[in-house]
Each structure stands twice: as C-alpha cells, then as structure tokens.
Amino acid sequence: MEHGSFPKCQKCEKGDLVPLSDFGSQGAPIHYKAWVCTYPDCGFNIKIRNGEVYTNEPILDGALHTRTRREYAP
Ligand SMILES: [Zn+2]
C-alpha cells in the first residue's frame, strides 16, 4: 500500500481509512486486519475476524473507544 492512497471514509467523507495489522496467537502477522477512520469524530471501523466482517465495533483504544462505545450505549 502506497502512502497517501488510503480510501476515503464513506461514513464521514472527511477522514481516511487506514489499515491496522495484528498478530495471531502463533505470532504470525495479520496484515490489514482492521481499517479505522482517522477522523476523530467519526470512529468508523471495519475489521475481519474468523472470516466474518464486522463494522463499527468498539475499539479498545482511548478516545476512539469512548466515541464508539457511545453508539452502543442503551
Ligand atoms: Zn469517517
């Protein structure tokens, strides 16, 4: 992936979606496991886990977490 070529977020149309990588239980890297919007007030995210795609899940990461958790509050 070349820098500066990230797709625009389709939710807020202000931020970019940037890929996040993770490491599996065996320490193997999982590239682009999740994509997160860079716009602070948006917090849109999409990720894949066990072959299924999840969107807008709460993110366990500071400000993004509180913002996304608000949408899931009853
Ligand atoms: Zn966004």
N, CA, C, O and the ligand as a Tripos MOL2 file, in Angstrom:
@<TRIPOS>MOLECULE
protein
  297   295    75     0     0
PROTEIN
NO_CHARGES

@<TRIPOS>ATOM
      1 N           0.8510   -1.2000    0.0000 N.3       1 MET1
      2 CA          0.0000    0.0000    0.0000 C.3       1 MET1
      3 C           0.8800    1.2410    0.0000 C.2       1 MET1
      4 O           1.7370    1.3920    0.8710 O.2       1 MET1
      5 N           0.6850    2.1030   -0.9360 N.am      2 GLU2
      6 CA          1.4740    3.3100   -1.0110 C.3       2 GLU2
      7 C           0.9010    4.3670   -0.0810 C.2       2 GLU2
      8 O          -0.3100    4.4610    0.1180 O.2       2 GLU2
      9 N           1.7910    5.1480    0.4730 N.am      3 HIS3
     10 CA          1.3350    6.1940    1.3770 C.3       3 HIS3
     11 C           0.5110    7.2360    0.6200 C.2       3 HIS3
     12 O           0.8210    7.6080   -0.5120 O.2       3 HIS3
     13 N          -0.5430    7.6860    1.2860 N.am      4 GLY4
     14 CA         -1.3640    8.7170    0.6700 C.3       4 GLY4
     15 C          -2.4180    8.1800   -0.2730 C.2       4 GLY4
     16 O          -3.1060    8.9540   -0.9380 O.2       4 GLY4
     17 N          -2.5550    6.8720   -0.3420 N.am      5 SER5
     18 CA         -3.5350    6.3030   -1.2640 C.3       5 SER5
     19 C          -4.6300    5.5530   -0.5050 C.2       5 SER5
     20 O          -5.2730    4.6560   -1.0510 O.2       5 SER5
     21 N          -4.8320    5.9240    0.7400 N.am      6 PHE6
     22 CA         -5.8570    5.2500    1.5080 C.3       6 PHE6
     23 C          -7.2470    5.6650    1.0190 C.2       6 PHE6
     24 O          -7.4340    6.7920    0.5600 O.2       6 PHE6
     25 N          -8.1950    4.7770    1.1140 N.am      7 PRO7
     26 CA         -9.5620    5.1200    0.6910 C.3       7 PRO7
     27 C         -10.2190    6.0890    1.6690 C.2       7 PRO7
     28 O          -9.9680    6.0480    2.8730 O.2       7 PRO7
     29 N         -11.0520    6.9500    1.1320 N.am      8 LYS8
     30 CA        -11.8090    7.8690    1.9640 C.3       8 LYS8
     31 C         -12.8680    7.1040    2.7600 C.2       8 LYS8
     32 O         -13.4410    6.1190    2.2940 O.2       8 LYS8
     33 N         -13.1040    7.5960    3.9770 N.am      9 CYS9
     34 CA        -14.1560    7.0150    4.7900 C.3       9 CYS9
     35 C         -15.5040    7.3510    4.1640 C.2       9 CYS9
     36 O         -15.7810    8.5060    3.8410 O.2       9 CYS9
     37 N         -16.3250    6.3440    3.9990 N.am     10 GLN10
     38 CA        -17.6230    6.5580    3.3540 C.3      10 GLN10
     39 C         -18.6800    7.0370    4.3430 C.2      10 GLN10
     40 O         -19.7830    7.4120    3.9470 O.2      10 GLN10
     41 N         -18.3440    7.0230    5.6160 N.am     11 LYS11
     42 CA        -19.3230    7.4630    6.6110 C.3      11 LYS11
     43 C         -19.2900    8.9760    6.8160 C.2      11 LYS11
     44 O         -20.3210    9.6460    6.7560 O.2      11 LYS11
     45 N         -18.0790    9.5080    7.0610 N.am     12 CYS12
     46 CA        -17.9740   10.9440    7.3350 C.3      12 CYS12
     47 C         -17.4490   11.6950    6.1200 C.2      12 CYS12
     48 O         -17.6450   12.9060    6.0180 O.2      12 CYS12
     49 N         -16.7940   11.0120    5.2090 N.am     13 GLU13
     50 CA        -16.2270   11.6160    3.9990 C.3      13 GLU13
     51 C         -15.1960   12.6890    4.3180 C.2      13 GLU13
     52 O         -14.9020   13.5420    3.4810 O.2      13 GLU13
     53 N         -14.6470   12.6450    5.5310 N.am     14 LYS14
     54 CA        -13.6190   13.6070    5.9300 C.3      14 LYS14
     55 C         -12.3160   12.8960    6.2510 C.2      14 LYS14
     56 O         -11.2340   13.3870    5.9300 O.2      14 LYS14
     57 N         -12.4260   11.7400    6.8840 N.am     15 GLY15
     58 CA        -11.2310   11.0040    7.2690 C.3      15 GLY15
     59 C         -10.8410    9.9860    6.2160 C.2      15 GLY15
     60 O         -11.5490    9.7580    5.2350 O.2      15 GLY15
     61 N          -9.6950    9.3870    6.4570 N.am     16 ASP16
     62 CA         -9.2310    8.3060    5.6050 C.3      16 ASP16
     63 C          -9.3120    7.0040    6.3860 C.2      16 ASP16
     64 O          -9.2050    6.9880    7.6130 O.2      16 ASP16
     65 N          -9.5000    5.9310    5.6660 N.am     17 LEU17
     66 CA         -9.4600    4.6240    6.3010 C.3      17 LEU17
     67 C          -8.0350    4.1090    6.2370 C.2      17 LEU17
     68 O          -7.4640    3.9680    5.1560 O.2      17 LEU17
     69 N          -7.4600    3.8260    7.4080 N.am     18 VAL18
     70 CA         -6.0860    3.3510    7.4510 C.3      18 VAL18
     71 C          -6.0770    1.9160    7.9630 C.2      18 VAL18
     72 O          -6.8470    1.5730    8.8590 O.2      18 VAL18
     73 N          -5.2180    1.0840    7.4050 N.am     19 PRO19
     74 CA         -5.1790   -0.3160    7.7930 C.3      19 PRO19
     75 C          -4.3900   -0.5370    9.0740 C.2      19 PRO19
     76 O          -3.3560    0.0900    9.3060 O.2      19 PRO19
     77 N          -4.8950   -1.4310    9.8870 N.am     20 LEU20
     78 CA         -4.1860   -1.8310   11.0970 C.3      20 LEU20
     79 C          -3.8430   -3.3070   10.9890 C.2      20 LEU20
     80 O          -4.6260   -4.1070   10.4780 O.2      20 LEU20
     81 N          -2.6760   -3.6480   11.4710 N.am     21 SER21
     82 CA         -2.2650   -5.0460   11.4470 C.3      21 SER21
     83 C          -2.2610   -5.6000   12.8650 C.2      21 SER21
     84 O          -2.1690   -4.8560   13.8410 O.2      21 SER21
     85 N          -2.3630   -6.9140   12.9560 N.am     22 ASP22
     86 CA         -2.3970   -7.5700   14.2540 C.3      22 ASP22
     87 C          -1.4750   -8.7840   14.1860 C.2      22 ASP22
     88 O          -0.9240   -9.1140   13.1360 O.2      22 ASP22
     89 N          -1.3270   -9.4260   15.3180 N.am     23 PHE23
     90 CA         -0.5250  -10.6400   15.3480 C.3      23 PHE23
     91 C          -1.3810  -11.7920   15.8590 C.2      23 PHE23
     92 O          -2.1010  -11.6490   16.8460 O.2      23 PHE23
     93 N          -1.3010  -12.9140   15.1950 N.am     24 GLY24
     94 CA         -2.0820  -14.0720   15.5910 C.3      24 GLY24
     95 C          -1.5170  -14.7430   16.8210 C.2      24 GLY24
     96 O          -0.4860  -14.3320   17.3530 O.2      24 GLY24
     97 N          -2.2050  -15.7860   17.2710 N.am     25 SER25
     98 CA         -1.8110  -16.4680   18.5010 C.3      25 SER25
     99 C          -0.4360  -17.1140   18.3620 C.2      25 SER25
    100 O           0.2470  -17.3420   19.3610 O.2      25 SER25
    101 N          -0.0330  -17.4050   17.1480 N.am     26 GLN26
    102 CA          1.2780  -18.0090   16.9230 C.3      26 GLN26
    103 C           2.3400  -16.9490   16.6340 C.2      26 GLN26
    104 O           3.4850  -17.2790   16.3250 O.2      26 GLN26
    105 N           1.9640  -15.6990   16.7330 N.am     27 GLY27
    106 CA          2.9000  -14.6230   16.4720 C.3      27 GLY27
    107 C           3.0020  -14.2480   15.0070 C.2      27 GLY27
    108 O           3.8040  -13.3930   14.6330 O.2      27 GLY27
    109 N           2.1940  -14.8850   14.1820 N.am     28 ALA28
    110 CA          2.2220  -14.5650   12.7620 C.3      28 ALA28
    111 C           1.4740  -13.2570   12.5190 C.2      28 ALA28
    112 O           0.3850  -13.0540   13.0570 O.2      28 ALA28
    113 N           2.0480  -12.3810   11.7200 N.am     29 PRO29
    114 CA          1.3850  -11.1060   11.4570 C.3      29 PRO29
    115 C           0.1200  -11.2750   10.6190 C.2      29 PRO29
    116 O           0.0780  -12.0710    9.6820 O.2      29 PRO29
    117 N          -0.9020  -10.5120   10.9780 N.am     30 ILE30
    118 CA         -2.1450  -10.4790   10.2060 C.3      30 ILE30
    119 C          -2.2680   -9.0780    9.6470 C.2      30 ILE30
    120 O          -2.6700   -8.1460   10.3440 O.2      30 ILE30
    121 N          -1.9160   -8.9430    8.3780 N.am     31 HIS31
    122 CA         -1.8870   -7.6040    7.7920 C.3      31 HIS31
    123 C          -3.2900   -7.1190    7.4470 C.2      31 HIS31
    124 O          -4.1440   -7.8750    6.9830 O.2      31 HIS31
    125 N          -3.4890   -5.8370    7.6920 N.am     32 TYR32
    126 CA         -4.7470   -5.1850    7.3280 C.3      32 TYR32
    127 C          -5.9400   -5.9280    7.9040 C.2      32 TYR32
    128 O          -6.9320   -6.1690    7.2160 O.2      32 TYR32
    129 N          -5.8300   -6.2810    9.1630 N.am     33 LYS33
    130 CA         -6.9300   -6.9840    9.8140 C.3      33 LYS33
    131 C          -8.1140   -6.0500   10.0210 C.2      33 LYS33
    132 O          -9.2680   -6.4750    9.9700 O.2      33 LYS33
    133 N          -7.8220   -4.7810   10.2540 N.am     34 ALA34
    134 CA         -8.8850   -3.8180   10.5090 C.3      34 ALA34
    135 C          -8.5730   -2.5110    9.8130 C.2      34 ALA34
    136 O          -7.4080   -2.1830    9.5870 O.2      34 ALA34
    137 N          -9.6070   -1.7660    9.4740 N.am     35 TRP35
    138 CA         -9.4580   -0.4400    8.8990 C.3      35 TRP35
    139 C         -10.2110    0.5420    9.7920 C.2      35 TRP35
    140 O         -11.3440    0.2880   10.2020 O.2      35 TRP35
    141 N          -9.5670    1.6580   10.0820 N.am     36 VAL36
    142 CA        -10.1580    2.6210   11.0020 C.3      36 VAL36
    143 C         -10.1140    4.0000   10.3770 C.2      36 VAL36
    144 O          -9.1390    4.3750    9.7260 O.2      36 VAL36
    145 N         -11.1950    4.7560   10.5860 N.am     37 CYS37
    146 CA        -11.2580    6.1280   10.0950 C.3      37 CYS37
    147 C         -10.3700    7.0190   10.9530 C.2      37 CYS37
    148 O         -10.3300    6.8830   12.1750 O.2      37 CYS37
    149 N          -9.6600    7.9320   10.2970 N.am     38 THR38
    150 CA         -8.7440    8.8120   11.0240 C.3      38 THR38
    151 C          -9.4520   10.0360   11.5760 C.2      38 THR38
    152 O          -8.8630   10.7760   12.3640 O.2      38 THR38
    153 N         -10.6790   10.2680   11.1920 N.am     39 TYR39
    154 CA        -11.3920   11.4550   11.6570 C.3      39 TYR39
    155 C         -11.8950   11.2060   13.0780 C.2      39 TYR39
    156 O         -12.6560   10.2680   13.3150 O.2      39 TYR39
    157 N         -11.4630   12.0600   14.0360 N.am     40 PRO40
    158 CA        -11.7470   11.7810   15.4520 C.3      40 PRO40
    159 C         -13.2340   11.6890   15.7730 C.2      40 PRO40
    160 O         -13.6260   10.8740   16.6080 O.2      40 PRO40
    161 N         -14.0570   12.4890   15.1440 N.am     41 ASP41
    162 CA        -15.4750   12.4870   15.4790 C.3      41 ASP41
    163 C         -16.2520   11.3880   14.7610 C.2      41 ASP41
    164 O         -17.4600   11.2470   14.9550 O.2      41 ASP41
    165 N         -15.5700   10.6230   13.9470 N.am     42 CYS42
    166 CA        -16.2640    9.5790   13.1980 C.3      42 CYS42
    167 C         -16.0560    8.2360   13.8920 C.2      42 CYS42
    168 O         -16.9970    7.6710   14.4500 O.2      42 CYS42
    169 N         -14.8500    7.7360   13.8610 N.am     43 GLY43
    170 CA        -14.5590    6.4920   14.5590 C.3      43 GLY43
    171 C         -15.0410    5.2550   13.8430 C.2      43 GLY43
    172 O         -15.0610    4.1730   14.4300 O.2      43 GLY43
    173 N         -15.4350    5.3890   12.5710 N.am     44 PHE44
    174 CA        -15.8770    4.2230   11.8250 C.3      44 PHE44
    175 C         -14.7400    3.2210   11.7040 C.2      44 PHE44
    176 O         -13.5880    3.5900   11.4750 O.2      44 PHE44
    177 N         -15.0760    1.9700   11.8570 N.am     45 ASN45
    178 CA        -14.0460    0.9490   11.7030 C.3      45 ASN45
    179 C         -14.6430   -0.3080   11.1260 C.2      45 ASN45
    180 O         -15.8240   -0.6000   11.3140 O.2      45 ASN45
    181 N         -13.8210   -1.0430   10.4280 N.am     46 ILE46
    182 CA        -14.2550   -2.3060    9.8380 C.3      46 ILE46
    183 C         -13.1260   -3.2990   10.0240 C.2      46 ILE46
    184 O         -11.9560   -2.9680    9.8320 O.2      46 ILE46
    185 N         -13.4790   -4.5090   10.3950 N.am     47 LYS47
    186 CA        -12.4350   -5.5000   10.6390 C.3      47 LYS47
    187 C         -12.9380   -6.8810   10.2580 C.2      47 LYS47
    188 O         -14.1380   -7.1110   10.1100 O.2      47 LYS47
    189 N         -12.0080   -7.7730   10.1070 N.am     48 ILE48
    190 CA        -12.3630   -9.1490    9.7710 C.3      48 ILE48
    191 C         -11.8390  -10.0700   10.8580 C.2      48 ILE48
    192 O         -10.7000   -9.9380   11.3060 O.2      48 ILE48
    193 N         -12.6820  -11.0040   11.2770 N.am     49 ARG49
    194 CA        -12.2900  -11.9440   12.3170 C.3      49 ARG49
    195 C         -12.9410  -13.2730   12.0210 C.2      49 ARG49
    196 O         -14.1610  -13.3730   11.8890 O.2      49 ARG49
    197 N         -12.1150  -14.2860   11.9180 N.am     50 ASN50
    198 CA        -12.6050  -15.6310   11.6250 C.3      50 ASN50
    199 C         -13.4340  -15.6540   10.3380 C.2      50 ASN50
    200 O         -14.4270  -16.3730   10.2320 O.2      50 ASN50
    201 N         -13.0030  -14.8600    9.3790 N.am     51 GLY51
    202 CA        -13.6640  -14.8790    8.0890 C.3      51 GLY51
    203 C         -14.9260  -14.0510    8.0150 C.2      51 GLY51
    204 O         -15.5610  -13.9920    6.9620 O.2      51 GLY51
    205 N         -15.3100  -13.4060    9.1140 N.am     52 GLU52
    206 CA        -16.5050  -12.5820    9.0960 C.3      52 GLU52
    207 C         -16.1170  -11.1160    9.2620 C.2      52 GLU52
    208 O         -15.1640  -10.7950    9.9720 O.2      52 GLU52
    209 N         -16.8560  -10.2360    8.6090 N.am     53 VAL53
    210 CA        -16.5530   -8.8100    8.6390 C.3      53 VAL53
    211 C         -17.4250   -8.1220    9.6830 C.2      53 VAL53
    212 O         -18.6350   -8.3390    9.7490 O.2      53 VAL53
    213 N         -16.7900   -7.3010   10.4820 N.am     54 TYR54
    214 CA        -17.5090   -6.5380   11.4970 C.3      54 TYR54
    215 C         -17.2830   -5.0630   11.2370 C.2      54 TYR54
    216 O         -16.1710   -4.6470   10.9120 O.2      54 TYR54
    217 N         -18.3380   -4.2700   11.3790 N.am     55 THR55
    218 CA        -18.2030   -2.8320   11.2000 C.3      55 THR55
    219 C         -18.6330   -2.1040   12.4680 C.2      55 THR55
    220 O         -19.5490   -2.5240   13.1750 O.2      55 THR55
    221 N         -17.9420   -1.0010   12.7300 N.am     56 ASN56
    222 CA        -18.2660   -0.1270   13.8570 C.3      56 ASN56
    223 C         -18.2730   -0.8310   15.2080 C.2      56 ASN56
    224 O         -19.1020   -0.5350   16.0680 O.2      56 ASN56
    225 N         -17.3610   -1.7450   15.3840 N.am     57 GLU57
    226 CA        -17.2090   -2.3380   16.7090 C.3      57 GLU57
    227 C         -16.4520   -1.3700   17.6080 C.2      57 GLU57
    228 O         -15.6360   -0.5820   17.1290 O.2      57 GLU57
    229 N         -16.7230   -1.4270   18.9130 N.am     58 PRO58
    230 CA        -15.9400   -0.5940   19.8240 C.3      58 PRO58
    231 C         -14.4600   -0.9280   19.7310 C.2      58 PRO58
    232 O         -14.0750   -2.0940   19.6410 O.2      58 PRO58
    233 N         -13.6300    0.1240   19.7560 N.am     59 ILE59
    234 CA        -12.1930   -0.0740   19.6620 C.3      59 ILE59
    235 C         -11.5770    0.1280   21.0330 C.2      59 ILE59
    236 O         -11.8680    1.1190   21.7040 O.2      59 ILE59
    237 N         -10.7450   -0.7820   21.4490 N.am     60 LEU60
    238 CA        -10.1240   -0.6750   22.7640 C.3      60 LEU60
    239 C          -8.9190    0.2460   22.6690 C.2      60 LEU60
    240 O          -7.7750   -0.1890   22.7940 O.2      60 LEU60
    241 N          -9.1960    1.5300   22.4450 N.am     61 ASP61
    242 CA         -8.1020    2.4620   22.2640 C.3      61 ASP61
    243 C          -8.5700    3.8720   22.5480 C.2      61 ASP61
    244 O          -9.1220    4.5410   21.6740 O.2      61 ASP61
    245 N          -8.3510    4.3220   23.7630 N.am     62 GLY62
    246 CA         -8.5360    5.7080   24.1640 C.3      62 GLY62
    247 C          -9.7840    6.3840   23.6350 C.2      62 GLY62
    248 O         -10.9030    5.9190   23.8510 O.2      62 GLY62
    249 N          -9.5720    7.4900   22.9380 N.am     63 ALA63
    250 CA        -10.6800    8.3290   22.5160 C.3      63 ALA63
    251 C         -11.6070    7.5950   21.5590 C.2      63 ALA63
    252 O         -12.8270    7.7400   21.6360 O.2      63 ALA63
    253 N         -11.0380    6.8180   20.6720 N.am     64 LEU64
    254 CA        -11.8750    6.0890   19.7310 C.3      64 LEU64
    255 C         -12.8250    5.1640   20.4710 C.2      64 LEU64
    256 O         -13.9740    4.9850   20.0660 O.2      64 LEU64
    257 N         -12.3450    4.5850   21.5470 N.am     65 HIS65
    258 CA        -13.1810    3.6580   22.3110 C.3      65 HIS65
    259 C         -14.4060    4.3590   22.8740 C.2      65 HIS65
    260 O         -15.5280    3.8750   22.7210 O.2      65 HIS65
    261 N         -14.1960    5.4920   23.5220 N.am     66 THR66
    262 CA        -15.3230    6.1770   24.1410 C.3      66 THR66
    263 C         -16.3020    6.6700   23.0860 C.2      66 THR66
    264 O         -17.5140    6.6620   23.3010 O.2      66 THR66
    265 N         -15.7790    7.0930   21.9630 N.am     67 ARG67
    266 CA        -16.6720    7.5990   20.9360 C.3      67 ARG67
    267 C         -17.5260    6.4780   20.3540 C.2      67 ARG67
    268 O         -18.7240    6.6570   20.1350 O.2      67 ARG67
    269 N         -16.9240    5.3410   20.1070 N.am     68 THR68
    270 CA        -17.6990    4.2660   19.5090 C.3      68 THR68
    271 C         -18.6220    3.6320   20.5390 C.2      68 THR68
    272 O         -19.7180    3.1760   20.2120 O.2      68 THR68
    273 N         -18.1630    3.6090   21.7950 N.am     69 ARG69
    274 CA        -18.9870    2.9910   22.8270 C.3      69 ARG69
    275 C         -20.2900    3.7690   23.0080 C.2      69 ARG69
    276 O         -21.3240    3.1960   23.3540 O.2      69 ARG69
    277 N         -20.2290    5.0680   22.7730 N.am     70 ARG70
    278 CA        -21.4220    5.8900   22.9230 C.3      70 ARG70
    279 C         -22.5360    5.4100   21.9900 C.2      70 ARG70
    280 O         -23.7140    5.4640   22.3430 O.2      70 ARG70
    281 N         -22.1660    4.9490   20.8200 N.am     71 GLU71
    282 CA        -23.1720    4.4980   19.8660 C.3      71 GLU71
    283 C         -23.8230    3.1860   20.3150 C.2      71 GLU71
    284 O         -24.9350    2.8600   19.9000 O.2      71 GLU71
    285 N         -23.1220    2.4480   21.1590 N.am     72 TYR72
    286 CA        -23.6510    1.1600   21.5920 C.3      72 TYR72
    287 C         -24.3610    1.2690   22.9350 C.2      72 TYR72
    288 O         -24.9320    0.2890   23.4140 O.2      72 TYR72
    289 N         -24.3330    2.4420   23.5420 N.am     73 ALA73
    290 CA        -24.9950    2.5960   24.8320 C.3      73 ALA73
    291 C         -26.5080    2.4630   24.6680 C.2      73 ALA73
    292 O         -27.0450    2.9090   23.6540 O.2      73 ALA73
    293 N         -27.1940    1.8810   25.6080 N.am     74 PRO74
    294 CA        -28.6350    1.7000   25.5150 C.3      74 PRO74
    295 C         -29.3980    3.0180   25.6110 C.2      74 PRO74
    296 O         -30.6270    3.0260   25.5490 O.2      74 PRO74
    297 ZN        -15.0950    8.5090    8.9770 Zn       75 ZN75
@<TRIPOS>BOND
     1     1     2 1
     2     2     3 1
     3     3     4 2
     4     3     5 am
     5     5     6 1
     6     6     7 1
     7     7     8 2
     8     7     9 am
     9     9    10 1
    10    10    11 1
    11    11    12 2
    12    11    13 am
    13    13    14 1
    14    14    15 1
    15    15    16 2
    16    15    17 am
    17    17    18 1
    18    18    19 1
    19    19    20 2
    20    19    21 am
    21    21    22 1
    22    22    23 1
    23    23    24 2
    24    23    25 am
    25    25    26 1
    26    26    27 1
    27    27    28 2
    28    27    29 am
    29    29    30 1
    30    30    31 1
    31    31    32 2
    32    31    33 am
    33    33    34 1
    34    34    35 1
    35    35    36 2
    36    35    37 am
    37    37    38 1
    38    38    39 1
    39    39    40 2
    40    39    41 am
    41    41    42 1
    42    42    43 1
    43    43    44 2
    44    43    45 am
    45    45    46 1
    46    46    47 1
    47    47    48 2
    48    47    49 am
    49    49    50 1
    50    50    51 1
    51    51    52 2
    52    51    53 am
    53    53    54 1
    54    54    55 1
    55    55    56 2
    56    55    57 am
    57    57    58 1
    58    58    59 1
    59    59    60 2
    60    59    61 am
    61    61    62 1
    62    62    63 1
    63    63    64 2
    64    63    65 am
    65    65    66 1
    66    66    67 1
    67    67    68 2
    68    67    69 am
    69    69    70 1
    70    70    71 1
    71    71    72 2
    72    71    73 am
    73    73    74 1
    74    74    75 1
    75    75    76 2
    76    75    77 am
    77    77    78 1
    78    78    79 1
    79    79    80 2
    80    79    81 am
    81    81    82 1
    82    82    83 1
    83    83    84 2
    84    83    85 am
    85    85    86 1
    86    86    87 1
    87    87    88 2
    88    87    89 am
    89    89    90 1
    90    90    91 1
    91    91    92 2
    92    91    93 am
    93    93    94 1
    94    94    95 1
    95    95    96 2
    96    95    97 am
    97    97    98 1
    98    98    99 1
    99    99   100 2
   100    99   101 am
   101   101   102 1
   102   102   103 1
   103   103   104 2
   104   103   105 am
   105   105   106 1
   106   106   107 1
   107   107   108 2
   108   107   109 am
   109   109   110 1
   110   110   111 1
   111   111   112 2
   112   111   113 am
   113   113   114 1
   114   114   115 1
   115   115   116 2
   116   115   117 am
   117   117   118 1
   118   118   119 1
   119   119   120 2
   120   119   121 am
   121   121   122 1
   122   122   123 1
   123   123   124 2
   124   123   125 am
   125   125   126 1
   126   126   127 1
   127   127   128 2
   128   127   129 am
   129   129   130 1
   130   130   131 1
   131   131   132 2
   132   131   133 am
   133   133   134 1
   134   134   135 1
   135   135   136 2
   136   135   137 am
   137   137   138 1
   138   138   139 1
   139   139   140 2
   140   139   141 am
   141   141   142 1
   142   142   143 1
   143   143   144 2
   144   143   145 am
   145   145   146 1
   146   146   147 1
   147   147   148 2
   148   147   149 am
   149   149   150 1
   150   150   151 1
   151   151   152 2
   152   151   153 am
   153   153   154 1
   154   154   155 1
   155   155   156 2
   156   155   157 am
   157   157   158 1
   158   158   159 1
   159   159   160 2
   160   159   161 am
   161   161   162 1
   162   162   163 1
   163   163   164 2
   164   163   165 am
   165   165   166 1
   166   166   167 1
   167   167   168 2
   168   167   169 am
   169   169   170 1
   170   170   171 1
   171   171   172 2
   172   171   173 am
   173   173   174 1
   174   174   175 1
   175   175   176 2
   176   175   177 am
   177   177   178 1
   178   178   179 1
   179   179   180 2
   180   179   181 am
   181   181   182 1
   182   182   183 1
   183   183   184 2
   184   183   185 am
   185   185   186 1
   186   186   187 1
   187   187   188 2
   188   187   189 am
   189   189   190 1
   190   190   191 1
   191   191   192 2
   192   191   193 am
   193   193   194 1
   194   194   195 1
   195   195   196 2
   196   195   197 am
   197   197   198 1
   198   198   199 1
   199   199   200 2
   200   199   201 am
   201   201   202 1
   202   202   203 1
   203   203   204 2
   204   203   205 am
   205   205   206 1
   206   206   207 1
   207   207   208 2
   208   207   209 am
   209   209   210 1
   210   210   211 1
   211   211   212 2
   212   211   213 am
   213   213   214 1
   214   214   215 1
   215   215   216 2
   216   215   217 am
   217   217   218 1
   218   218   219 1
   219   219   220 2
   220   219   221 am
   221   221   222 1
   222   222   223 1
   223   223   224 2
   224   223   225 am
   225   225   226 1
   226   226   227 1
   227   227   228 2
   228   227   229 am
   229   229   230 1
   230   230   231 1
   231   231   232 2
   232   231   233 am
   233   233   234 1
   234   234   235 1
   235   235   236 2
   236   235   237 am
   237   237   238 1
   238   238   239 1
   239   239   240 2
   240   239   241 am
   241   241   242 1
   242   242   243 1
   243   243   244 2
   244   243   245 am
   245   245   246 1
   246   246   247 1
   247   247   248 2
   248   247   249 am
   249   249   250 1
   250   250   251 1
   251   251   252 2
   252   251   253 am
   253   253   254 1
   254   254   255 1
   255   255   256 2
   256   255   257 am
   257   257   258 1
   258   258   259 1
   259   259   260 2
   260   259   261 am
   261   261   262 1
   262   262   263 1
   263   263   264 2
   264   263   265 am
   265   265   266 1
   266   266   267 1
   267   267   268 2
   268   267   269 am
   269   269   270 1
   270   270   271 1
   271   271   272 2
   272   271   273 am
   273   273   274 1
   274   274   275 1
   275   275   276 2
   276   275   277 am
   277   277   278 1
   278   278   279 1
   279   279   280 2
   280   279   281 am
   281   281   282 1
   282   282   283 1
   283   283   284 2
   284   283   285 am
   285   285   286 1
   286   286   287 1
   287   287   288 2
   288   287   289 am
   289   289   290 1
   290   290   291 1
   291   291   292 2
   292   291   293 am
   293   293   294 1
   294   294   295 1
   295   295   296 2
@<TRIPOS>SUBSTRUCTURE
     1 MET1         2 RESIDUE 1 A MET
     2 GLU2         6 RESIDUE 1 A GLU
     3 HIS3        10 RESIDUE 1 A HIS
     4 GLY4        14 RESIDUE 1 A GLY
     5 SER5        18 RESIDUE 1 A SER
     6 PHE6        22 RESIDUE 1 A PHE
     7 PRO7        26 RESIDUE 1 A PRO
     8 LYS8        30 RESIDUE 1 A LYS
     9 CYS9        34 RESIDUE 1 A CYS
    10 GLN10       38 RESIDUE 1 A GLN
    11 LYS11       42 RESIDUE 1 A LYS
    12 CYS12       46 RESIDUE 1 A CYS
    13 GLU13       50 RESIDUE 1 A GLU
    14 LYS14       54 RESIDUE 1 A LYS
    15 GLY15       58 RESIDUE 1 A GLY
    16 ASP16       62 RESIDUE 1 A ASP
    17 LEU17       66 RESIDUE 1 A LEU
    18 VAL18       70 RESIDUE 1 A VAL
    19 PRO19       74 RESIDUE 1 A PRO
    20 LEU20       78 RESIDUE 1 A LEU
    21 SER21       82 RESIDUE 1 A SER
    22 ASP22       86 RESIDUE 1 A ASP
    23 PHE23       90 RESIDUE 1 A PHE
    24 GLY24       94 RESIDUE 1 A GLY
    25 SER25       98 RESIDUE 1 A SER
    26 GLN26      102 RESIDUE 1 A GLN
    27 GLY27      106 RESIDUE 1 A GLY
    28 ALA28      110 RESIDUE 1 A ALA
    29 PRO29      114 RESIDUE 1 A PRO
    30 ILE30      118 RESIDUE 1 A ILE
    31 HIS31      122 RESIDUE 1 A HIS
    32 TYR32      126 RESIDUE 1 A TYR
    33 LYS33      130 RESIDUE 1 A LYS
    34 ALA34      134 RESIDUE 1 A ALA
    35 TRP35      138 RESIDUE 1 A TRP
    36 VAL36      142 RESIDUE 1 A VAL
    37 CYS37      146 RESIDUE 1 A CYS
    38 THR38      150 RESIDUE 1 A THR
    39 TYR39      154 RESIDUE 1 A TYR
    40 PRO40      158 RESIDUE 1 A PRO
    41 ASP41      162 RESIDUE 1 A ASP
    42 CYS42      166 RESIDUE 1 A CYS
    43 GLY43      170 RESIDUE 1 A GLY
    44 PHE44      174 RESIDUE 1 A PHE
    45 ASN45      178 RESIDUE 1 A ASN
    46 ILE46      182 RESIDUE 1 A ILE
    47 LYS47      186 RESIDUE 1 A LYS
    48 ILE48      190 RESIDUE 1 A ILE
    49 ARG49      194 RESIDUE 1 A ARG
    50 ASN50      198 RESIDUE 1 A ASN
    51 GLY51      202 RESIDUE 1 A GLY
    52 GLU52      206 RESIDUE 1 A GLU
    53 VAL53      210 RESIDUE 1 A VAL
    54 TYR54      214 RESIDUE 1 A TYR
    55 THR55      218 RESIDUE 1 A THR
    56 ASN56      222 RESIDUE 1 A ASN
    57 GLU57      226 RESIDUE 1 A GLU
    58 PRO58      230 RESIDUE 1 A PRO
    59 ILE59      234 RESIDUE 1 A ILE
    60 LEU60      238 RESIDUE 1 A LEU
    61 ASP61      242 RESIDUE 1 A ASP
    62 GLY62      246 RESIDUE 1 A GLY
    63 ALA63      250 RESIDUE 1 A ALA
    64 LEU64      254 RESIDUE 1 A LEU
    65 HIS65      258 RESIDUE 1 A HIS
    66 THR66      262 RESIDUE 1 A THR
    67 ARG67      266 RESIDUE 1 A ARG
    68 THR68      270 RESIDUE 1 A THR
    69 ARG69      274 RESIDUE 1 A ARG
    70 ARG70      278 RESIDUE 1 A ARG
    71 GLU71      282 RESIDUE 1 A GLU
    72 TYR72      286 RESIDUE 1 A TYR
    73 ALA73      290 RESIDUE 1 A ALA
    74 PRO74      294 RESIDUE 1 A PRO
    75 ZN75       297 GROUP 0 **** ****
